[in-house]
Structures are given as C-alpha cells and as structure tokens.
Amino acid sequence: QETKAIIKLAFPIAVINIFIRAIDLTDAVMVGRVSTDDLAMVSLSLSIWEPLFLFCLGCLYAITPIITQYIGKGQRNRTGMIIQHAMLVAVL
C-alpha cells in the first residue's frame, strides 16, 4: 500500500526527468552536427546550468505545501509574502 503511494508521488517526477533528458539529448544531437567543439561547449554548459536549475526548481516545488499549510491554518495573509519570495527566486 505504501509502495503504491510512493509510486503515485514519484511518477510525475520520473516523467519530468525523462523529458529533461530528452531535451538534453536533442540539444546534443543538434549541436553535434555542427562541430565537436560546440558539442563540448554545450555539454559543459549543461553540467553547470542543469544542477543550478534543478536546485531552483526544487525550491519552488517546496512553495506549494507551504502555501497550502498556511491556507489550512487560516493564515491567508502570509501567503502573499511567500508567493512574492517564490517569484523572486523564479526570476533570479
């Protein structure tokens, strides 16, 4: 029963990861046709950019349960501040 719940939660994350890898593969195939130097540059930039992007995405995913917790407690006035901070993280 717990396994089913974990799979239900993990499935969307797994699908997103598959799509991210598909985009990376598409980038590599397209750039690889140009030159090997360009392919090396794209691969290097992805190894720097992707962890940073995923860290920020993880921070933004944490916003939803925080907001719903405040709404559940009846503290809707605090959600505006959290959304503003989330927008700031998203922009940066």
Secondary structure per residue as TSV (DSSP state, phi and psi in degrees):
chain	resnum	aa	ss	phi	psi
A	1	Q	-	360.0	-43.6
A	2	E	H	-66.9	-34.6
A	3	T	H	-62.4	-41.5
A	4	K	H	-62.9	-40.5
A	5	A	H	-66.2	-40.3
A	6	I	H	-66.0	-42.8
A	7	I	H	-63.7	-39.4
A	8	K	H	-62.4	-37.0
A	9	L	H	-77.2	-36.1
A	10	A	H	-81.2	-22.3
A	11	F	H	-58.0	-49.3
A	12	P	H	-61.4	-35.4
A	13	I	H	-66.5	-41.2
A	14	A	H	-64.4	-40.7
A	15	V	H	-64.2	-42.5
A	16	I	H	-61.4	-42.5
A	17	N	H	-62.8	-38.6
A	18	I	H	-62.8	-43.2
A	19	F	H	-66.2	-38.3
A	20	I	H	-63.1	-43.1
A	21	R	H	-65.9	-35.4
A	22	A	H	-64.7	-39.8
A	23	I	H	-65.1	-42.8
A	24	D	H	-61.0	-42.2
A	25	L	H	-64.1	-42.0
A	26	T	H	-62.2	-42.5
A	27	D	H	-60.3	-44.8
A	28	A	H	-64.9	-41.0
A	29	V	H	-65.9	-44.4
A	30	M	H	-66.2	-44.2
A	31	V	H	-74.8	-32.2
A	32	G	H	-62.0	-24.5
A	33	R	T	-74.2	-20.8
A	34	V	T	-80.3	-62.9
A	35	S	-	-165.7	161.7
A	36	T	H	-72.1	-30.7
A	37	D	H	-65.4	-42.2
A	38	D	H	-65.9	-37.6
A	39	L	H	-63.5	-40.9
A	40	A	H	-63.7	-40.3
A	41	M	H	-65.3	-42.7
A	42	V	H	-66.2	-41.3
A	43	S	H	-63.4	-41.5
A	44	L	H	-65.8	-43.7
A	45	S	H	-66.4	-35.0
A	46	L	H	-66.8	-35.5
A	47	S	H	-69.4	-21.6
A	48	I	H	-91.1	-44.9
A	49	W	H	-72.0	-43.7
A	50	E	H	-63.1	-46.0
A	51	P	H	-61.5	-37.9
A	52	L	H	-64.1	-45.2
A	53	F	H	-61.7	-45.3
A	54	L	H	-67.5	-33.3
A	55	F	H	-63.4	-47.1
A	56	C	H	-64.2	-39.1
A	57	L	H	-63.5	-41.0
A	58	G	H	-62.3	-39.5
A	59	C	H	-62.7	-40.1
A	60	L	H	-71.3	-32.6
A	61	Y	H	-64.1	-28.3
A	62	A	T	-73.8	-15.2
A	63	I	H	-68.6	-38.6
A	64	T	H	-58.7	-51.3
A	65	P	H	-65.6	-30.5
A	66	I	H	-66.2	-44.5
A	67	I	H	-64.6	-44.5
A	68	T	H	-65.3	-30.9
A	69	Q	H	-65.1	-44.1
A	70	Y	H	-66.5	-38.6
A	71	I	H	-64.2	-41.6
A	72	G	H	-63.6	-32.1
A	73	K	H	-81.3	-6.7
A	74	G	T	82.6	19.2
A	75	Q	-	-106.7	57.6
A	76	R	G	-62.2	-25.0
A	77	N	G	-67.0	-21.8
A	78	R	G	-83.5	-16.5
A	79	T	H	-69.5	-30.6
A	80	G	H	-61.7	-41.7
A	81	M	H	-64.7	-40.8
A	82	I	H	-67.2	-40.9
A	83	I	H	-64.0	-39.1
A	84	Q	H	-62.4	-43.1
A	85	H	H	-65.8	-37.6
A	86	A	H	-63.8	-40.6
A	87	M	H	-64.1	-38.0
A	88	L	H	-63.5	-43.5
A	89	V	H	-63.5	-40.2
A	90	A	H	-65.1	-37.7
A	91	V	H	-71.2	-40.7
A	92	L	-	-73.1	360.0
